[in-house]
């Protein structure tokens, strides 16, 4: 948890563009590419905004760099469907970006983001939440999936 997830996310978005420029793209009708990209991008932004609103309403931190400073376990709103709606939103935005780029290589980069965040960000966050909230977090973890 040394690099902020937003930095990793933006780095991956840039890397996806570079890969799309450097590798062959799929031939996809513009309406399908743009429509799919727009739906995924919009949905991703919705998850991110929903997560930040829920955390703000609960008056707790949304900074993933300091999970130990979390004052409340939020389990409502988008958190009732995903334990990590911000990261889910980021992943959806990257998938939308890959669709807009029509690039299989970009899609692979977005998979790298998913695996990196799952292992190096979410796992430590969940250990901190389990330590801070004990049985309450374990019950939530048993009830709600990590991604969706």
N, C-alpha and C positions, 0 to 999 in steps of 0.2 A: 504494500500500500504506500509506495514511495512516489509514484507518479499519479497525479489526479486522473480519474477516469475520463474527464472531459478532454484532457490532453491526448490520452490514448485514442479516444473516439475521433478527434479531429485529425490526428496523425493518420489513422486508418482511412479516413475519408480522403485525405490527400494522396495516400499511397494507392487507394483504389483508382483515383483519377490517373495517376502515373501509369498504373498497370493497364488501364483502358487505352491510354494513348500508345503504349508500347506493344500491345498484343492485339490479335484480331478480335473484332466485335461480332456479335450476332446480328444477323439481318432480321430485324423485328419491325413490324409496322409501327410508325410513329405514334398512332393513337393508343396502341397496346402498351408500348414502352412508357409513354408519358402517363397514361391512365394508371398503370400498375405502380409506377414510381410515385405518382401523386397520392394514391391511396395509402401506400406504405409510409411515405413521408408524413402525411397528415396524421395517420394513426400513431406513428412514433412520437410525434410532437405532442399529441394528446396524452399519451401515457406519461411522458416526461412532465408536462404541466400538471396533470392530475396528481402525480406523486409529490411534486413540490408544494402544491396547494395543500394536500393532506398533511404533509409534515409541518407546514407553516401553521395550519389550523391547530395542530396538536402542540404547537410551541416547542418544537424540538429541532435539532440540527438536521440539515439535509446534506451536510458535508460528509462525503464518504471517507475522507482522510482521517476523521476522528470519531469512529463509531462508538468509542467508549464514552463520548459526551452526549450520547442519546439519552434524553430524559424520559421519553415515553415510547412504548412500542405501539406503532400505528398499524392497525389491522383492518381499517375500514377504507371505503373508497376503492381506488385501484389496488390497494394493498390487500383487499379481500380476494383478489384474483391472482396476484403475483407477489411474491416476497421481494421482488426486485423490479418494480415497474419502470424505474428510471433507466436501468440497463436494458430492459426489454424495449423501451422506447428508442434508446440509442441504436440497438440492433435493428429495429424496424426502419429507422431512418437510413442506416447503412444499406439495408436490403433495397429500399426505395432508390437510393443513389446508384446501386449496382444495376437496378432495372433501367434507370434513366441512361446509364452509360452503356447498357446492353453488352456487358463485359463479363464473361465467365471468370476471368482472372480477378476482377473486382469482387465478384461473389466469393471467391476463395479468400480474399483479404478480409471480408466481413466475417467469414467463419473463424479466422484467426482472432479477430476482436472478441467474438463470442467465447472462444476457448480461453483466451487470456483473462478476460474479466471474470469468467466463471471460476477459474482456478486461483488467480492471484488477487482478486478484489472481493468477490462474494464470499469465498470460503473464510478468509480472515474476518470479514464483517460479521458473518454468522457466528463465529467463535466468540467474538466480543459481545454480540447480542445474547448469546446463550449464557455467558458469564454474568452479564448485567441483569438479565431478566429471568434466568433459570427456567422453571417449569412453564411460565407464561409463554416464553419464546418457543420452547419445545412443543407445546400444544399447537401453537400457531404454525410451526414448521411442519408438524404432522398433518395439519389441515389444509395448508396452502402450498402449492408448488413453488419451486425456486423461480422458474421463468413464467410458465403459464400452463 
